[in-house]
Amino acid sequence: MEASLYYGITLLLYGVIIVISCFTNNVTTIFGFVSAFSTSFNVYTVPGLLYVLGERKYGNGLHKNCFRTFMAWFFIILGAVVFAFELVSSILEL
């Protein structure tokens, strides 16, 4: 990824968080959402997604393992469920 694209996306996301925080009475709502998204995405969704994309791009069919593919999709779905639970948890803490 080019450095300009990386820094541009990073600053854009940071700017969105700052703008939303300016219009919110309680900043913990924003930080709760960001932490719920980043935790579930980095721990569960990214590994499964990278396996599925890598298997699709570099897999030649010789090492096709249905159990690994199933587990990758399981972790992607688990990431969405964990995100929903963490989001509800952060909202109920208010």
C-alpha positions in Angstrom: 0.0 0.0 0.0 1.3 3.4 -0.9 2.3 5.6 2.0 0.0 8.5 0.8 -3.0 6.2 0.6 -2.3 4.7 4.1 -1.9 8.1 5.7 -4.9 9.5 3.9 -7.2 6.7 5.1 -5.8 6.9 8.6 -6.4 10.6 8.8 -9.8 10.3 7.3 -10.9 7.7 9.9 -9.4 9.8 12.7 -11.3 12.9 11.4 -14.6 11.0 11.3 -14.1 9.9 14.9 -13.3 13.5 15.9 -16.3 15.0 14.1 -18.7 12.4 15.6 -17.2 13.0 19.0 -17.9 16.8 18.7 -21.6 16.1 18.2 -21.9 13.5 21.0 -22.5 14.4 24.6 -20.6 11.3 25.9 -17.3 10.4 24.2 -17.3 7.0 25.7 -20.0 5.9 23.2 -17.5 6.6 20.4 -14.6 4.9 22.1 -16.9 1.9 22.9 -17.8 1.6 19.3 -14.3 1.9 18.0 -12.9 -0.6 20.6 -15.7 -3.1 19.8 -15.0 -2.9 16.1 -11.3 -3.0 16.3 -11.2 -5.8 18.8 -13.6 -8.1 17.0 -12.2 -7.3 13.6 -8.5 -7.8 14.5 -9.0 -10.9 16.6 -11.7 -12.8 14.8 -12.5 -11.4 11.4 -9.1 -10.6 9.9 -7.5 -14.0 10.3 -10.5 -15.8 8.8 -10.8 -13.3 6.0 -7.1 -13.5 5.1 -7.3 -17.3 5.0 -10.3 -17.3 2.7 -8.8 -14.6 0.4 -5.4 -16.3 0.4 -6.9 -19.7 -0.4 -8.9 -18.2 -3.2 -5.9 -16.4 -4.7 -3.0 -18.8 -4.1 -4.8 -22.1 -3.5 -4.3 -24.6 -6.4 -6.8 -27.1 -5.2 -4.2 -29.7 -4.1 -4.3 -28.7 -0.4 -8.0 -27.9 -0.2 -9.0 -28.5 3.4 -12.7 -28.2 4.1 -12.2 -28.0 7.8 -9.8 -25.0 7.6 -12.2 -23.2 5.3 -15.1 -24.0 7.6 -13.1 -22.7 10.6 -12.2 -19.5 8.6 -15.8 -18.8 7.9 -16.7 -19.7 11.4 -14.3 -17.0 12.7 -15.6 -14.4 10.3 -19.2 -15.0 11.6 -17.9 -15.2 15.2 -16.3 -11.8 14.7 -19.6 -10.3 13.7 -21.3 -11.8 16.7 -18.6 -10.7 19.1 -18.9 -7.2 17.6 -22.6 -7.1 18.2 -22.2 -8.3 21.8 -19.4 -5.8 22.5 -21.4 -3.0 21.0 -24.5 -3.8 23.1 -22.2 -4.1 26.2 -20.7 -0.7 25.6 -24.1 0.9 25.1 -25.5 -0.7 28.3 -22.6 0.6 30.4 -23.8 4.2 29.9 
